Amino acid sequence: MIKEKIYYYVEIETLSPLSIGNGDSILTDHDLIRDGEGTVFIPATSLAGVFLHSLNADEQKIILKEKDNEKILSPLFISDAVIQNEYTTSIRDGIHVDENKITIDGAKYDIEIVESGAILTFRMEATIRDNDSSDEMEKVINKILYHLNEGNILIGMKSKRGFGKVKVKECYQKKFTKENLDEFLSFDIFDKQKYDVYTIQKEQKTFYDIIKVSLKQLGGISIRSYSAQAGDVDFEHIKSKQTPIIPGSSFNGLLRKQIVYYHKLLHLQEKIDNKSIDDWFGFVEEKSKQAQASRIIIEESTLNHAKEITLSRTKINRFSGGSANRALFNERVEVNGDTTLTIRIPKQIKVNSIEKNNQYLLLLLALTIKDIDNGFLALGGQTAIGRGLFKVMNVTLNEEEWNLDSFIENTNLEGVVL
């Protein structure tokens, strides 16, 4: 018998691009899902999947009910998330490159995205029966809302590389028991004025260690977006809503390559494979159709205070040293800007297939950040002509200043690796 109903009305705002595919590839390789009127939305199944994945096994049992070892109807209902404001969609293109920044054959792709700033609402409805605990259900829902607001729960495609981050703008709750049954009969689940304001309680346990690296450009950067408009430049640095950005996938390639280097260097006397690297950064194996999502989250970065300049260049014939025939091109470049790289690392992460704390991976990242600061690593394309260099201005770990030199010097390598 039902003893209580708890309703939630949640308003969220996208803080980064969002891509929820519909399975079609008409406009792009990955088109957005839309309703019958052409409006983009987030299906309830997508929300339920990421919410469930954020819970531990005991918490999952609260919303995944079983009877006689068979699944029964969940006591938690989740609706689609529907966009409430004017929003912008665009097409983001990219390429897959190998560790040497050489384009992989046939690896050009494009995807349709909703730009940041879209506001969506969804509802949750918890049904509490005689043998259920309303306190347990409320704790589970609060945990979901807290980690959604903190950016620990991400939605849609490329969520580990900067897409799908949201914040909770407003949240409301309404409880019904037999004591206020008359009010329940006239309750409108779509009218937020009928709800009470709900304050999300802070969770004590955190999922991730959060690293933020403040970077200052030393010159220009070239992560290309190609123009299809006549009379415009041939290519420019990639933008989102007319603001230059650095995709998480670009930082991912830079960090992964150097972490692989140090991982092998520190295990010089041992035979190792890429198992740990795949556990950390994920992988896709086309031949075997196997894949694993990255456990490390690298957010998309905004390039601030950059100056935009247009350059005309001529391609050089590598054999003669002269200008190649009909090879003049124009590019629009962003120079001398600043940005913040944000990396989220799980507190527990695998080292040589054994679950341990993340100190070893933090060590590899500290070494890599030092290499960026010293100019040994460059981001994006055209690095042979000085593009993509940065100076590290500041590094924080969980909002406290992180002294890289001290951490590297004092980390007990044997204790965290073996």
Secondary structure, 3 states (H helix, E strand, C coil): CEEEEEEEEEEEEECCCECCECCCCCCCCCCECECCCCCEEECHHHHHHHHHHCCCHHHHHHHCCEECCEECCCCEEECCEEECCCCCEEEEEEEEECCCCCEEEEEEEEEEEECCCCEEEEEEEEEEECCCCHHHHHHHHHHHHHHHHCCCCCCCCCHHHCCCCEEEEEEEEEEECHHHHHHHHCCCCCCHHHCEECCCCCCCCCCEEEEEEEEEECCEECCEEECCCCCCCCEEECEECCEEEECHHHHHHHHHHHHHHHHHHHCCCCCCCCHHHHHHHCEEECCCCEEECCCCEECCEECECCEEEEEEEEEECCCCCCEEEEEEEEEEEEECCEEEEEEEEECEEEECCEEEECHHHHHHHHHHHHHHHCCCCCCCCCHHHCCCCEEEEEEEECCEECCHHHHHHHCCHHHHHC
